[in-house]
Amino acid sequence: MIFGILSGIFWAIDTLLLSKVQIFALLLVAIHDFTSFLFIGIFLKISKINLLLNKKQLLVIAIASMAGGLGMISFLLSIHYAKAPLASILSSLYPAFSVIIAGILLGQRLSKVGFLGLFIAVSFTISLFIFDIEFRDVNLLGVIFGLLCAMCWGSECVIINLALKDNVNEKVALFIRQGVSSSIALGSFLIFSIVQNTQNTYIINYELIVIAAFFATVSYTFYYKAIAKIGALRAMGLNISYSAWIIIFGFIVGETFSIFLLICAILIMLGSVTSNVK
């Protein structure tokens, strides 16, 4: 359980740091994930971990990695068309897709209490954003990309579980994941720049991105460890606690805080932990 909780804590730190970086989102993802890719590569080199995989393992990891990369791009497109609050709500539905896919591919099921806990965590994550939406201005493309994001992220969690069950080292899987994700993000950024004929000059805070990428690497490592040890659904139930940790850390650094946010944070945390009850 501790690995899943730690993945949420470090992802919250990564998210808060990235929120301070003001550059085009696709470029940010490309730099961020490539930096994480380098961190893992250095660790693998020092640790002398065997990178050899069979074709089946490589294919499974590649599919999961593509799902993760496409999920991030869909999330950014949903923000573009439907604004951040609705995009955040739709993307937070990824556990629902994971439950369905895990049942089909892995035969994993949550207990009734665990399912209730996951429902509580997702519901109060949605509550954090619901009051910021102007429903009259909802864009259909934004909704489609938001749901696609949830499907991709939900699929990634379950598919990578297949590889980790096949004795693949989680750091090797993450190395491939970040390499594929950064390549997809960079390719998408270049295509967008060509299509839009943009020649913007960006002032990039590399130091902040590198620090964020380090925390993201730690978060993903713990997340993959949790998936390997307790399965995709229970690991995901703990990982979604990141939204509660964002509220807590935001309060510590002086960001907006209220009783409503505190209640949401407590219930998200409670639901997250309850999702692991067998």
N, C-alpha and C positions, 0 to 999 in steps of 0.2 A: 504493500500500500504506500509506503514512504516514497518510493520512486515516482509514483503517479502524482503525489502531492507536490514533490520537489519540481516535477516538470511544470506544474501550474505556476509555482512561485517564480521560477526563472523565466518562464514565458511572459509573465506579467511585467517583470523588470525589462525584458527585451522590448515589449510593446510600449512601455512608458518612455524608454529612450528613443525609440524610432519616432514617436509622436513629436519629438523635438526637432526632427530632421525635415527641412522644407525643400524637398526636391521631387521631381516627377516620380510617382509611385513605382512604375515598372523599372526605372533605373535604380531606385532604392533597393528593390527586391533583388535585382541582378547583383549589385555590389554586396549587399548583405549576405545573400546565400553563397556567393562565390567566396567571400571571406570565411564563412563558416566551413565551406568545402576545404579551404586551405588549412584551417585549424585542425580539422579531422585528419587531413592528409599528413600533416606534421606529426600528429599523435600516432598514427598508424606506422609511420616511418620509424619513429623512435621505439615504439613497442614491438616492431617487427611482427605485426599480426598478419597472418596469411590472407592474402586478398583473392585467392583462387576460388572461383565459384563454378558450379556446373551450369549447363545451359538453362535448366529449369529454374534454378535459383536466380540467375541473372535476369531471366525474363520476368519473373514475379516481381523482383525489386524494381525493374525498369517500368513496369506497368504502374506499380504503386507510386513511383517517383513522378511519372507523367501525370497521374491523377492529382498529386499534391501541387505540382507546378500549374496545371490548368485550373485547379481550385483557387489558387492565389490570383491568377489573372482574371478569373471570373469574378472574384471578390472585388478587385479594383474596378472592373467594368461596371459592376453593380453600384459601387460608390459613385462612379461617373454619371450613370444614368438615373439613379434613384436616391442618391445622397447616402451619407454614412449611417444614419440611424436605421433605415430600412435594410441596408446591406448587412449591417451587424445582426439584425434580427433573423434574417433569412439564413445567413451563414451559420448562426448558432443552432440551426436545426440539424446540423450534421450528425448528432448522436442518433436521431430518429432513423436516418438512412443507415447508419452503422448497425443498429439493432436488426434491421431487415436483412442487410447483406451478410452479417455475421451468422444469422440463423440459417441462411441458405448455404454459404460457403464453408463455415466452420462448425455449424451445429451448436454454437454458443447461445445460451439463453440467460437472461437476468432473472433472478428470483422476483417474486411479486413485490417484495419490499425494495429490492434493488431497482426495479423498474420505476417504482414510485419516487425513489430518491433521484433518479435521473430526470424524471419528469419535473420534479421540483426545481432542480438545478437549471434545466433548460428554460423553464417558465420564468424564473426570476432573472435569468440572464436577459431574456426578451424584455422583461419589465424595465430594465435599465435604459432602454432606447425607445420604448413604445410611445412615450409622451412627446418625443421630439419629431414625430412624423406628421406631415401635412398630407392626409390621405387623398385630398383632392388632386395633388400633384404627383401621385404615384405613376411611375413610368413602367410600362409592360416589359421593355427590354431589361430594365433594372431588376425586376422581379425574376425574370428568366435567368439572368446571370447569377443572381443571389441563390436561387434554388440549385443551379448547376454547381455553384461553389460548394454548397452543402453536400451534394451528391458526391463530388470529387473528394472532398475531405473525409467524408464518411467511408468512401471506398478505400482511400489510402490506408486508413487505420486498420481495416480488416485485411486487405491484401498483403500489407507488410507483415501481418501476423502469420500468414502462410509461410513466408520466407523465414521468419524467426523461429517458427516451429520446426523448420528443416535444418536447424543448427547453424544458421548464418549468424556471424558475429554482428551485434547491433551497430557497432561503429562502422563496419564495412558497408552495411545497408544504408546507414546515414550518409556515408561518404558518397555513394552513388546517388542517393536522393538529392543531396545539395548540389551535386554537379549537374544533374539533369534539370533541377529547378532553376538554377542560375542561368543555364543555357536557354531554357524556354523564355525566361524573363528578359534576357538580353536580346534574343531574337525578336520577341514581341515589341520591345522598345525600338529596335531598329526599323521594323516594319511600320510601326506607328509613326515614327519620325519621317520616314520616306513618304508614306501616304498623306500625312498632314503637312508635309513640306516644312517641318519646323527646324530651326537652327538656333535653338535656345542655348545660352551659356549658363551652366549651373555652378553655383558655389556650393561645394560638397564638404560637409563636415565629416571627413574620413575617420577622425578619432572617435567620434560618437558612434558611427556605424560599426567600427571594429569592436568597440566595447559591447554594443548591442549584439553583434554576431557571436561574440564569445558566450554571452548569456543564452542566446538561442541554441548554440551548439550543446551547451550543458543541458538545457531544457529538453531538446530532442533526444539526447543520450539517455536521460532518465525516462523519457516517454517510451522509447523503444525497449528499454530494460523492463519497464512496467508491462508493456504489451507481451514481452517474452515470458514473464513470470506469472501474470494473472489474467492474460487474455485481452483482446482488443476492447471489449465492452467495458470491463471494470477499469482498465487503464484510462479509457476515454472519459469515464464518469469522474475520475479524479482530476484529470487534466483540465476539464472544463471549469475547475475552481479558479482558473487564472483570472476570470472576470471579477471574482471577489477579492483576489489579491491586488488587482489593479486599484480597486477602491481603497483598500487599506494602505498601500504604498503611496497612492495619490494624496491621501490625507496626511501622511507623514511629511511629504514634500510641499504641502500647502496648497494642493489643488482643491477644486470645489467638493464640498462634503455636506451631507444632510442626513437626517434621521432615516429618510426613505432609502438612501444609498446604504446606510449601515444595516438596515433590516434586510435589504436585498443581499448584501454580502454575507450576512449570517445564514440566511436561508439557502443561498447557493452553496456555501461551504457544507451546511448540514445535508443538503441533497446529494452533494458530491460524495461525501463519506458514506451516506446511506446506500448509495448505488452499489457499494461493494459488499453489502450484506448478502450472505449466501442463503 
